[in-house]
Amino acid sequence: MLDYIEVDEDFALVKTHPHRDLVGVPPGETRLRSKHGVTVLCVKSVGEHFTYATADTVLQYGDVILVAGPIAKAERFAGRL
C-alpha cells in the first residue's frame, strides 16, 4: 500500500501496485470486483500521468493503481502484494 484515504465510514481509496495476477490482463477479464470487492479507478504507468482505468486497460509491472472499495476489502487487496 502506497497511500490510503478513508472517504467514508466504510469506504476507502488505496494507492498500490497491481498484483502479478492482474498484470497483462484487462480488469474486465479478472472479475476483480466480484473476487475482491474493489474497483480499479485509475492507473499511472511509469513516466505517465494518472488516467481513468477502463475494462480494457492492461496493467503492467511498475504501474500504480488507485483502487476503491469497502475499507476491509481495499486493505486486504493492497496487502496481497
DRENSELUM-666408 format. One line per 5 residues: their letters; for each residue z, x negated, y of C-alpha. Coordinates in Angstrom, 3 decimals. Layout:
BEGIN
A = Z,X,Y | ...
END
This chain:
BEGIN
MLDYI = 0.000,0.000,0.000 | -1.074,-1.497,3.309 | 0.214,1.250,5.593 | 1.795,4.673,5.337 | 2.112,7.646,7.684
EVDED = 4.125,10.731,6.816 | 2.205,13.547,8.507 | 4.380,16.472,7.427 | 7.437,17.058,5.280 | 5.370,16.648,2.084
FALVK = 2.057,15.115,3.166 | 1.086,11.513,3.867 | -1.810,9.227,4.724 | -1.865,5.936,2.864 | -3.966,2.882,3.667
THPHR = -4.679,0.917,0.496 | -7.385,-0.743,-1.578 | -9.349,1.195,-4.222 | -8.223,0.795,-7.819 | -10.610,-1.043,-10.080
DLVGV = -11.448,2.219,-11.904 | -12.794,3.606,-8.588 | -14.945,0.591,-7.681 | -18.665,1.179,-8.132 | -18.199,4.886,-8.828
PPGET = -18.572,7.599,-6.160 | -15.301,9.543,-5.657 | -17.155,12.734,-6.560 | -17.565,11.392,-10.098 | -13.988,10.126,-10.558
RLRSK = -12.183,13.501,-10.395 | -9.691,11.703,-8.145 | -8.258,14.885,-6.643 | -7.721,16.626,-9.976 | -6.333,13.469,-11.669
HGVTV = -4.147,12.082,-8.881 | -3.810,14.911,-6.348 | -5.150,12.806,-3.459 | -8.370,12.613,-1.472 | -10.162,9.520,-0.130
LCVKS = -10.813,10.345,3.523 | -12.231,7.115,4.933 | -13.463,3.742,3.783 | -13.771,0.416,5.561 | -15.936,-2.235,3.960
VGEHF = -15.470,-5.915,4.772 | -16.842,-6.629,8.245 | -17.424,-2.939,9.000 | -15.591,-0.107,10.767 | -13.916,2.854,9.088
TYATA = -16.298,5.667,8.186 | -15.759,9.042,6.535 | -15.934,8.982,2.757 | -18.188,11.480,1.014 | -18.575,12.465,-2.618
DTVLQ = -21.412,9.892,-2.764 | -19.600,6.945,-1.153 | -19.489,3.973,-3.531 | -16.307,1.933,-3.151 | -16.380,-1.841,-3.533
YGDVI = -13.785,-4.561,-4.149 | -12.339,-5.584,-0.786 | -12.745,-2.129,0.753 | -9.811,-0.498,2.494 | -9.409,3.248,2.000
LVAGP = -7.370,5.989,3.657 | -6.008,8.444,1.118 | -4.285,11.760,1.888 | -2.099,13.930,-0.282 | 1.410,15.056,-1.131
IAKAE = 3.866,12.208,-0.499 | 4.865,11.546,-4.118 | 1.256,11.620,-5.329 | -0.029,9.424,-2.486 | 2.718,6.860,-3.086
RFAGR = 2.125,6.893,-6.840 | -1.622,6.446,-6.292 | -1.095,3.483,-3.927 | 1.349,1.913,-6.371 | -1.266,1.799,-9.147
L = -2.855,-1.376,-7.794
END
